[in-house]
Amino acid sequence: MSVETGGNKNIIEYLNENEIAWMPINLEVTKTKKNTFKKILQVYRGTHDMPNYKDLSNKKLVLERQKLVNEYEYIWVDTRFINQIDVDGDVDPELDTPYFESVSKKKRHYFISGFYGYNKNRSATKWTNVELLAGQGSYASKDCIVYNYQLPIADYTGNVEAIVSNDDQIVNKKSQETINPNISSMLNEAFGISGEWKSNNYESSRCVAIIPSHKTCLVNKHREHSAVKSWISIGKASCTAKCYVCGERKINIKNNSQLWKQVKTYFEISCANDNCGYDQVQDYVDDYCKENDLMKKDGYMMKRSDQCVIEYEKISKYADFLDDLFRDAEPPLKKTYKKPSSKHNLIKYLDEIHTDIRILKRDSNIVAFSNGYLKLREWKFYEYDLNKKYAFTGKVFIPLTFDTDWLTSNWYDIDCPIFDKIVKDQPDLRDKDVERCFYGLMGSLHYPTGYDSIKVVPYLFGASGTGKSTIVSVILSTFSSEIVGAINYKEKTFGKSAFIDHDVIIDQDTPSNMIEQFGKTDFQKAVSGEIIAIPIKNQKQEEQHRVVQRMLCCSQYTQDVQDTGEVIRRIAYFQFRPVQSTLCSNLEEECIRTELHKVLVKTLLARFELIKSYGNKPFHEWNIPYFDSRVDDVLMDNNYIYRMISQNKNFRVRKGSKYGFDEFIVAFNDHYRGQPNRPKKPKVTDVMFTKMGLSVEKDTICKDCGKSFAINVKCCQNHSRNNKTTRYYIDGLYYKEESYKGNEICYKSKNNYSCDISSSEDDEE
């Protein structure tokens, strides 16, 4: 039952009668100390979802939320089709149209229509402190009254200047309440409708909106709306039919070229005269890219995919794109473009200027599937709204269907026959902890370093033909090629620039000296998500960059770098060995084609399990025997002190024992004598001693008596601060000599360390 009082009606009933979308919202309105109002939008109490005014285009979601109207005091009103004039100051245009009062100031919100093709959600009008709402949601109390509800909503189609242009502003009159009858007749014949046509033109748009008076949809000709909700958007380079309800479709102007040529000439958006220069050619490129929603990335022009509303795909390189564009352009434009300087300048323009044609930036938190998209951090899946134009692009599009049951599954329950077979064929990966670690670290590549406690690089190594390259190729396919970078090891100065503009670093053929080329300290910082200096070409100053990109390496070899344990603790080595396999030769393509979505979800779920199991522990404290043994192998290969002590049968690590550092140097040199690439002798400050539980200590002793020297304690009659020396010993290292008796080896303990220095021949005499 309507609440009517002499031309007044409840707003919700009025909105329903006029097919204006609305939904209840959790809005908190408070008054500040400065006597102003503060409006804070909050999440819904039950679902904890944060509403967005763009949700008003989702009819199914709107109907669900309208059921909650009794739980909230305020509503959000759609302004896309039926617009609003928002009075916020002392000036009131006093329009002859229905209106309601605002939530806080009780100023008028007038209902109007006619702003077809307007590309701003909110903008200023000809009146001071009065705004036009043409897309942005409008707040209202659910109990407020619509005044003058019996009046028709004022229609400004063809007369938009009456709202958005100042009185003293000269406007090119492309907005017309009635266009040329001949043009109207030709358009009616082309679309099979009748009636007059109007036009809107805005300074902020390069296109002209042509609006019919017939209610038949121009996008879906089999549908008739309750009001005129569709129009034609025509510019220099394209023509599109658009509808508030049915979306949009491209119009092929070649099929009726004479009509569209006359339309363009009538609205003065063609380039029919010979006075055409470079500026007109550049404007044509801008118009075409804007009208067709094109972007650019790494020298390629990108278009929105036909398969996915939040995916872009490559068209061609800049030069090829321009050739194709101007091949069918109007003769004056084509003639100007054929000048070599024009093409050269256009390519330079696309490469360096990004004001009108934007660079494609992918959202690293979103993965697109054929039936919706997954937000990784929130771990929520959303179905597509085909009538909504999304402003973001996913990090990758996987053309397979996502199963929402996976959101609550265990990682080991996701069956990936091909991928799992490759992994389980490897004997080193059959251990449950190692397998979980392998899948989890693959999943961690999709989250920036520092977002969680995982700070380690998965490193696949082994002979060729073992499946490691197939694994990496499948993982690569879970990212778009534009966001995957590689370190240029040949370019020692500028080789790290991939960290600046890529989301992940994946190297399918890592050289064994990668860390040496990268810089051991910088590698440690990069894995830990710290700041490193990255030199950039043509820049005088290095860029200080906090590394958030994960890394994945693949090679036939482990890293050949002198390591005291600081490097190996940041690398998870997975060895791949040759095995007998019954899989077909095209398993990589088959895996990507049929189960890529499952591989991605399985690795992401395994990452959750890793974090749950190990919390904030660093990788080297996970206590997985496979990786602990790998640490010993790497240190044996790359640390000379560790190798020497491990291989020498006479040395033992014993608590309380001491061994002279000079004697250790002699034994060290004897051990490596005759070997190629003989290592440098150890230093007393070498941290490898500490890593092995040893420590290098020093004794300050008197040269005469050999006792410990103290400046204030007289040790002998020759005590003097200038009569002392220092000797170093290794605390915790024990030496046991071996001798032979018959065929048996006998060990004899040796006085490992003595501070006595009176053993020279001169002293004995």
PyMOL commands that set and color helices and strands:
alter all, ss='L'
color gray80, all
select helices_A, chain A and resi 11-17+53-57+59-66+69-71+161-164+181-191+257-266+278-291+318-327+331-337+340-352+404-408+411-413+417-424+427-429+432-444+468-476+481-483+498-501+514-518+520-528+568-570+587-614+619-621+625-638+640-647+661-672+688-691+761-764
alter helices_A, ss='H'
color red, helices_A
select strands_A, chain A and resi 8-10+22-31+37-42+74-77+83-87+99-101+108-113+122-124+130-133+138-141+145-147+154-155+197-201+208-212+230-234+239-243+247-250+295-297+300-304+312-317+363-369+372-375+380-383+394-398+457-462+484-485+504-507+531-534+543-546+550-555+571-576+651-660+695-702+724-741+744-749
alter strands_A, ss='S'
color yellow, strands_A
deselect
rebuild
show_as cartoon
